[in-house]
């Protein structure tokens, strides 16, 4: 869990810096990010179900 929190914190920090410098973020559109989130959530769901079945 700690790597996720560090990654989130660094992402927020970079976002704040981009906002202060008024630089457009090179991040993909929101739709792509939601799709990526869905993929990661699905991966985690499979792992949880496998562990529950054991």
PDB file of N, CA, C and O in Angstrom:
ATOM      1  N   UNK A   1       0.830  -1.200   0.000  1.00  0.00           N
ATOM      2  CA  UNK A   1       0.000   0.000   0.000  1.00  0.00           C
ATOM      3  C   UNK A   1       0.867   1.253   0.000  1.00  0.00           C
ATOM      4  O   UNK A   1       0.491   2.273  -0.578  1.00  0.00           O
ATOM      5  N   UNK A   2       2.025   1.177   0.646  1.00  0.00           N
ATOM      6  CA  UNK A   2       2.890   2.339   0.744  1.00  0.00           C
ATOM      7  C   UNK A   2       3.343   2.855  -0.631  1.00  0.00           C
ATOM      8  O   UNK A   2       3.349   4.068  -0.843  1.00  0.00           O
ATOM      9  N   UNK A   3       3.727   1.966  -1.582  1.00  0.00           N
ATOM     10  CA  UNK A   3       4.126   2.474  -2.903  1.00  0.00           C
ATOM     11  C   UNK A   3       2.996   3.234  -3.602  1.00  0.00           C
ATOM     12  O   UNK A   3       3.246   4.204  -4.317  1.00  0.00           O
ATOM     13  N   UNK A   4       1.746   2.788  -3.390  1.00  0.00           N
ATOM     14  CA  UNK A   4       0.620   3.477  -4.007  1.00  0.00           C
ATOM     15  C   UNK A   4       0.461   4.890  -3.444  1.00  0.00           C
ATOM     16  O   UNK A   4       0.209   5.839  -4.186  1.00  0.00           O
ATOM     17  N   UNK A   5       0.611   5.016  -2.135  1.00  0.00           N
ATOM     18  CA  UNK A   5       0.478   6.332  -1.510  1.00  0.00           C
ATOM     19  C   UNK A   5       1.600   7.266  -1.945  1.00  0.00           C
ATOM     20  O   UNK A   5       1.371   8.451  -2.186  1.00  0.00           O
ATOM     21  N   UNK A   6       2.810   6.728  -2.043  1.00  0.00           N
ATOM     22  CA  UNK A   6       3.949   7.544  -2.498  1.00  0.00           C
ATOM     23  C   UNK A   6       3.717   7.992  -3.935  1.00  0.00           C
ATOM     24  O   UNK A   6       3.949   9.153  -4.274  1.00  0.00           O
ATOM     25  N   UNK A   7       3.258   7.072  -4.778  1.00  0.00           N
ATOM     26  CA  UNK A   7       2.983   7.400  -6.175  1.00  0.00           C
ATOM     27  C   UNK A   7       1.906   8.479  -6.287  1.00  0.00           C
ATOM     28  O   UNK A   7       2.035   9.415  -7.076  1.00  0.00           O
ATOM     29  N   UNK A   8       0.853   8.342  -5.500  1.00  0.00           N
ATOM     30  CA  UNK A   8      -0.211   9.339  -5.500  1.00  0.00           C
ATOM     31  C   UNK A   8       0.309  10.696  -5.035  1.00  0.00           C
ATOM     32  O   UNK A   8      -0.006  11.721  -5.640  1.00  0.00           O
ATOM     33  N   UNK A   9       1.097  10.709  -3.971  1.00  0.00           N
ATOM     34  CA  UNK A   9       1.636  11.966  -3.432  1.00  0.00           C
ATOM     35  C   UNK A   9       2.536  12.657  -4.455  1.00  0.00           C
ATOM     36  O   UNK A   9       2.455  13.871  -4.640  1.00  0.00           O
ATOM     37  N   UNK A  10       3.386  11.887  -5.113  1.00  0.00           N
ATOM     38  CA  UNK A  10       4.288  12.475  -6.120  1.00  0.00           C
ATOM     39  C   UNK A  10       3.466  13.000  -7.295  1.00  0.00           C
ATOM     40  O   UNK A  10       3.761  14.070  -7.826  1.00  0.00           O
ATOM     41  N   UNK A  11       2.441  12.258  -7.704  1.00  0.00           N
ATOM     42  CA  UNK A  11       1.577  12.716  -8.792  1.00  0.00           C
ATOM     43  C   UNK A  11       0.874  14.017  -8.458  1.00  0.00           C
ATOM     44  O   UNK A  11       0.778  14.910  -9.300  1.00  0.00           O
ATOM     45  N   UNK A  12       0.385  14.125  -7.237  1.00  0.00           N
ATOM     46  CA  UNK A  12      -0.277  15.366  -6.809  1.00  0.00           C
ATOM     47  C   UNK A  12       0.731  16.511  -6.782  1.00  0.00           C
ATOM     48  O   UNK A  12       0.420  17.620  -7.216  1.00  0.00           O
ATOM     49  N   UNK A  13       1.927  16.253  -6.281  1.00  0.00           N
ATOM     50  CA  UNK A  13       2.975  17.284  -6.234  1.00  0.00           C
ATOM     51  C   UNK A  13       3.308  17.784  -7.633  1.00  0.00           C
ATOM     52  O   UNK A  13       3.404  18.990  -7.859  1.00  0.00           O
ATOM     53  N   UNK A  14       3.485  16.861  -8.570  1.00  0.00           N
ATOM     54  CA  UNK A  14       3.784  17.258  -9.955  1.00  0.00           C
ATOM     55  C   UNK A  14       2.613  18.040 -10.542  1.00  0.00           C
ATOM     56  O   UNK A  14       2.820  19.018 -11.260  1.00  0.00           O
ATOM     57  N   UNK A  15       1.392  17.620 -10.244  1.00  0.00           N
ATOM     58  CA  UNK A  15       0.223  18.352 -10.718  1.00  0.00           C
ATOM     59  C   UNK A  15       0.180  19.777 -10.192  1.00  0.00           C
ATOM     60  O   UNK A  15      -0.162  20.709 -10.920  1.00  0.00           O
ATOM     61  N   UNK A  16       0.530  19.940  -8.918  1.00  0.00           N
ATOM     62  CA  UNK A  16       0.565  21.286  -8.322  1.00  0.00           C
ATOM     63  C   UNK A  16       1.636  22.135  -9.005  1.00  0.00           C
ATOM     64  O   UNK A  16       1.403  23.302  -9.318  1.00  0.00           O
ATOM     65  N   UNK A  17       2.806  21.546  -9.234  1.00  0.00           N
ATOM     66  CA  UNK A  17       3.891  22.285  -9.899  1.00  0.00           C
ATOM     67  C   UNK A  17       3.454  22.688 -11.311  1.00  0.00           C
ATOM     68  O   UNK A  17       3.661  23.831 -11.718  1.00  0.00           O
ATOM     69  N   UNK A  18       2.851  21.758 -12.057  1.00  0.00           N
ATOM     70  CA  UNK A  18       2.359  22.079 -13.402  1.00  0.00           C
ATOM     71  C   UNK A  18       1.343  23.214 -13.332  1.00  0.00           C
ATOM     72  O   UNK A  18       1.365  24.122 -14.163  1.00  0.00           O
ATOM     73  N   UNK A  19       0.451  23.163 -12.340  1.00  0.00           N
ATOM     74  CA  UNK A  19      -0.556  24.205 -12.199  1.00  0.00           C
ATOM     75  C   UNK A  19       0.058  25.561 -11.905  1.00  0.00           C
ATOM     76  O   UNK A  19      -0.360  26.575 -12.462  1.00  0.00           O
ATOM     77  N   UNK A  20       1.057  25.575 -11.022  1.00  0.00           N
ATOM     78  CA  UNK A  20       1.723  26.844 -10.692  1.00  0.00           C
ATOM     79  C   UNK A  20       2.471  27.423 -11.883  1.00  0.00           C
ATOM     80  O   UNK A  20       2.514  28.640 -12.063  1.00  0.00           O
ATOM     81  N   UNK A  21       3.058  26.554 -12.692  1.00  0.00           N
ATOM     82  CA  UNK A  21       3.809  27.003 -13.869  1.00  0.00           C
ATOM     83  C   UNK A  21       2.909  27.200 -15.087  1.00  0.00           C
ATOM     84  O   UNK A  21       3.359  27.646 -16.142  1.00  0.00           O
ATOM     85  N   UNK A  22       1.624  26.858 -14.922  1.00  0.00           N
ATOM     86  CA  UNK A  22       0.641  26.949 -16.006  1.00  0.00           C
ATOM     87  C   UNK A  22       1.085  26.174 -17.240  1.00  0.00           C
ATOM     88  O   UNK A  22       0.976  26.647 -18.372  1.00  0.00           O
ATOM     89  N   UNK A  23       1.586  24.975 -16.988  1.00  0.00           N
ATOM     90  CA  UNK A  23       2.012  24.065 -18.052  1.00  0.00           C
ATOM     91  C   UNK A  23       0.924  23.025 -18.233  1.00  0.00           C
ATOM     92  O   UNK A  23       0.402  22.490 -17.255  1.00  0.00           O
ATOM     93  N   UNK A  24       0.583  22.737 -19.476  1.00  0.00           N
ATOM     94  CA  UNK A  24      -0.437  21.710 -19.735  1.00  0.00           C
ATOM     95  C   UNK A  24       0.163  20.337 -19.464  1.00  0.00           C
ATOM     96  O   UNK A  24       1.269  20.032 -19.910  1.00  0.00           O
ATOM     97  N   UNK A  25      -0.567  19.524 -18.737  1.00  0.00           N
ATOM     98  CA  UNK A  25      -0.114  18.187 -18.375  1.00  0.00           C
ATOM     99  C   UNK A  25      -0.039  17.283 -19.601  1.00  0.00           C
ATOM    100  O   UNK A  25      -0.938  17.310 -20.442  1.00  0.00           O
ATOM    101  N   UNK A  26       1.025  16.481 -19.715  1.00  0.00           N
ATOM    102  CA  UNK A  26       1.122  15.555 -20.841  1.00  0.00           C
ATOM    103  C   UNK A  26       0.332  14.271 -20.604  1.00  0.00           C
ATOM    104  O   UNK A  26       0.423  13.330 -21.392  1.00  0.00           O
ATOM    105  N   UNK A  27      -0.437  14.232 -19.528  1.00  0.00           N
ATOM    106  CA  UNK A  27      -1.196  13.021 -19.182  1.00  0.00           C
ATOM    107  C   UNK A  27      -2.267  12.757 -20.235  1.00  0.00           C
ATOM    108  O   UNK A  27      -2.755  13.688 -20.875  1.00  0.00           O
ATOM    109  N   UNK A  28      -2.634  11.481 -20.416  1.00  0.00           N
ATOM    110  CA  UNK A  28      -3.682  11.153 -21.385  1.00  0.00           C
ATOM    111  C   UNK A  28      -5.038  11.674 -20.925  1.00  0.00           C
ATOM    112  O   UNK A  28      -5.199  12.059 -19.767  1.00  0.00           O
ATOM    113  N   UNK A  29      -6.006  11.686 -21.824  1.00  0.00           N
ATOM    114  CA  UNK A  29      -7.349  12.164 -21.452  1.00  0.00           C
ATOM    115  C   UNK A  29      -7.940  11.345 -20.307  1.00  0.00           C
ATOM    116  O   UNK A  29      -7.513  10.223 -20.036  1.00  0.00           O
ATOM    117  N   UNK A  30      -8.910  11.923 -19.660  1.00  0.00           N
ATOM    118  CA  UNK A  30      -9.555  11.289 -18.503  1.00  0.00           C
ATOM    119  C   UNK A  30     -10.122   9.916 -18.846  1.00  0.00           C
ATOM    120  O   UNK A  30     -10.070   9.002 -18.022  1.00  0.00           O
ATOM    121  N   UNK A  31     -10.662   9.762 -20.050  1.00  0.00           N
ATOM    122  CA  UNK A  31     -11.256   8.480 -20.444  1.00  0.00           C
ATOM    123  C   UNK A  31     -10.190   7.386 -20.413  1.00  0.00           C
ATOM    124  O   UNK A  31     -10.459   6.275 -19.956  1.00  0.00           O
ATOM    125  N   UNK A  32      -8.989   7.687 -20.892  1.00  0.00           N
ATOM    126  CA  UNK A  32      -7.909   6.702 -20.888  1.00  0.00           C
ATOM    127  C   UNK A  32      -7.510   6.357 -19.459  1.00  0.00           C
ATOM    128  O   UNK A  32      -7.232   5.197 -19.157  1.00  0.00           O
ATOM    129  N   UNK A  33      -7.480   7.341 -18.587  1.00  0.00           N
ATOM    130  CA  UNK A  33      -7.118   7.088 -17.191  1.00  0.00           C
ATOM    131  C   UNK A  33      -8.166   6.223 -16.502  1.00  0.00           C
ATOM    132  O   UNK A  33      -7.824   5.362 -15.691  1.00  0.00           O
ATOM    133  N   UNK A  34      -9.428   6.442 -16.814  1.00  0.00           N
ATOM    134  CA  UNK A  34     -10.486   5.622 -16.229  1.00  0.00           C
ATOM    135  C   UNK A  34     -10.369   4.181 -16.720  1.00  0.00           C
ATOM    136  O   UNK A  34     -10.566   3.240 -15.952  1.00  0.00           O
ATOM    137  N   UNK A  35     -10.049   4.015 -17.994  1.00  0.00           N
ATOM    138  CA  UNK A  35      -9.845   2.670 -18.533  1.00  0.00           C
ATOM    139  C   UNK A  35      -8.685   1.971 -17.861  1.00  0.00           C
ATOM    140  O   UNK A  35      -8.771   0.786 -17.539  1.00  0.00           O
ATOM    141  N   UNK A  36      -7.599   2.697 -17.646  1.00  0.00           N
ATOM    142  CA  UNK A  36      -6.434   2.129 -16.962  1.00  0.00           C
ATOM    143  C   UNK A  36      -6.798   1.740 -15.538  1.00  0.00           C
ATOM    144  O   UNK A  36      -6.394   0.680 -15.062  1.00  0.00           O
ATOM    145  N   UNK A  37      -7.554   2.585 -14.859  1.00  0.00           N
ATOM    146  CA  UNK A  37      -7.997   2.270 -13.505  1.00  0.00           C
ATOM    147  C   UNK A  37      -8.829   0.985 -13.496  1.00  0.00           C
ATOM    148  O   UNK A  37      -8.676   0.140 -12.614  1.00  0.00           O
ATOM    149  N   UNK A  38      -9.712   0.854 -14.490  1.00  0.00           N
ATOM    150  CA  UNK A  38     -10.536  -0.346 -14.590  1.00  0.00           C
ATOM    151  C   UNK A  38      -9.690  -1.599 -14.778  1.00  0.00           C
ATOM    152  O   UNK A  38      -9.977  -2.643 -14.192  1.00  0.00           O
ATOM    153  N   UNK A  39      -8.652  -1.494 -15.592  1.00  0.00           N
ATOM    154  CA  UNK A  39      -7.758  -2.634 -15.812  1.00  0.00           C
ATOM    155  C   UNK A  39      -7.060  -3.025 -14.517  1.00  0.00           C
ATOM    156  O   UNK A  39      -6.985  -4.207 -14.181  1.00  0.00           O
ATOM    157  N   UNK A  40      -6.555  -2.046 -13.797  1.00  0.00           N
ATOM    158  CA  UNK A  40      -5.861  -2.327 -12.540  1.00  0.00           C
ATOM    159  C   UNK A  40      -6.814  -2.900 -11.495  1.00  0.00           C
ATOM    160  O   UNK A  40      -6.456  -3.813 -10.751  1.00  0.00           O
ATOM    161  N   UNK A  41      -8.028  -2.359 -11.445  1.00  0.00           N
ATOM    162  CA  UNK A  41      -9.023  -2.866 -10.488  1.00  0.00           C
ATOM    163  C   UNK A  41      -9.390  -4.311 -10.820  1.00  0.00           C
ATOM    164  O   UNK A  41      -9.547  -5.135  -9.919  1.00  0.00           O
ATOM    165  N   UNK A  42      -9.525  -4.618 -12.103  1.00  0.00           N
ATOM    166  CA  UNK A  42      -9.830  -5.976 -12.514  1.00  0.00           C
ATOM    167  C   UNK A  42      -8.735  -6.951 -12.133  1.00  0.00           C
ATOM    168  O   UNK A  42      -9.010  -8.065 -11.688  1.00  0.00           O
ATOM    169  N   UNK A  43      -7.482  -6.525 -12.312  1.00  0.00           N
ATOM    170  CA  UNK A  43      -6.338  -7.355 -11.907  1.00  0.00           C
ATOM    171  C   UNK A  43      -6.396  -7.673 -10.422  1.00  0.00           C
ATOM    172  O   UNK A  43      -6.223  -8.821 -10.012  1.00  0.00           O
ATOM    173  N   UNK A  44      -6.641  -6.649  -9.627  1.00  0.00           N
ATOM    174  CA  UNK A  44      -6.698  -6.833  -8.182  1.00  0.00           C
ATOM    175  C   UNK A  44      -7.875  -7.709  -7.787  1.00  0.00           C
ATOM    176  O   UNK A  44      -7.768  -8.517  -6.865  1.00  0.00           O
ATOM    177  N   UNK A  45      -8.996  -7.554  -8.479  1.00  0.00           N
ATOM    178  CA  UNK A  45     -10.180  -8.346  -8.181  1.00  0.00           C
ATOM    179  C   UNK A  45      -9.911  -9.833  -8.403  1.00  0.00           C
ATOM    180  O   UNK A  45     -10.316 -10.666  -7.593  1.00  0.00           O
ATOM    181  N   UNK A  46      -9.231 -10.165  -9.496  1.00  0.00           N
ATOM    182  CA  UNK A  46      -8.900 -11.564  -9.773  1.00  0.00           C
ATOM    183  C   UNK A  46      -8.020 -12.127  -8.659  1.00  0.00           C
ATOM    184  O   UNK A  46      -8.238 -13.250  -8.204  1.00  0.00           O
ATOM    185  N   UNK A  47      -7.043 -11.367  -8.225  1.00  0.00           N
ATOM    186  CA  UNK A  47      -6.155 -11.822  -7.153  1.00  0.00           C
ATOM    187  C   UNK A  47      -6.939 -12.046  -5.863  1.00  0.00           C
ATOM    188  O   UNK A  47      -6.691 -13.024  -5.158  1.00  0.00           O
ATOM    189  N   UNK A  48      -7.874 -11.163  -5.543  1.00  0.00           N
ATOM    190  CA  UNK A  48      -8.678 -11.292  -4.324  1.00  0.00           C
ATOM    191  C   UNK A  48      -9.557 -12.539  -4.397  1.00  0.00           C
ATOM    192  O   UNK A  48      -9.652 -13.296  -3.431  1.00  0.00           O
ATOM    193  N   UNK A  49     -10.196 -12.748  -5.545  1.00  0.00           N
ATOM    194  CA  UNK A  49     -11.062 -13.919  -5.695  1.00  0.00           C
ATOM    195  C   UNK A  49     -10.257 -15.207  -5.594  1.00  0.00           C
ATOM    196  O   UNK A  49     -10.699 -16.160  -4.952  1.00  0.00           O
ATOM    197  N   UNK A  50      -9.089 -15.252  -6.215  1.00  0.00           N
ATOM    198  CA  UNK A  50      -8.248 -16.448  -6.137  1.00  0.00           C
ATOM    199  C   UNK A  50      -7.847 -16.744  -4.690  1.00  0.00           C
ATOM    200  O   UNK A  50      -7.856 -17.897  -4.257  1.00  0.00           O
ATOM    201  N   UNK A  51      -7.497 -15.700  -3.955  1.00  0.00           N
ATOM    202  CA  UNK A  51      -7.112 -15.897  -2.555  1.00  0.00           C
ATOM    203  C   UNK A  51      -8.294 -16.360  -1.706  1.00  0.00           C
ATOM    204  O   UNK A  51      -8.115 -17.143  -0.773  1.00  0.00           O
ATOM    205  N   UNK A  52      -9.488 -15.887  -2.017  1.00  0.00           N
ATOM    206  CA  UNK A  52     -10.678 -16.290  -1.256  1.00  0.00           C
ATOM    207  C   UNK A  52     -11.033 -17.751  -1.526  1.00  0.00           C
ATOM    208  O   UNK A  52     -11.545 -18.444  -0.646  1.00  0.00           O
ATOM    209  N   UNK A  53     -10.760 -18.214  -2.744  1.00  0.00           N
ATOM    210  CA  UNK A  53     -11.104 -19.581  -3.112  1.00  0.00           C
ATOM    211  C   UNK A  53     -10.119 -20.604  -2.554  1.00  0.00           C
ATOM    212  O   UNK A  53     -10.424 -21.796  -2.522  1.00  0.00           O
ATOM    213  N   UNK A  54      -8.968 -20.166  -2.124  1.00  0.00           N
ATOM    214  CA  UNK A  54      -7.970 -21.083  -1.573  1.00  0.00           C
ATOM    215  C   UNK A  54      -8.303 -21.470  -0.167  1.00  0.00           C
ATOM    216  O   UNK A  54      -7.568 -22.239   0.452  1.00  0.00           O
TER     217      UNK A  54
END
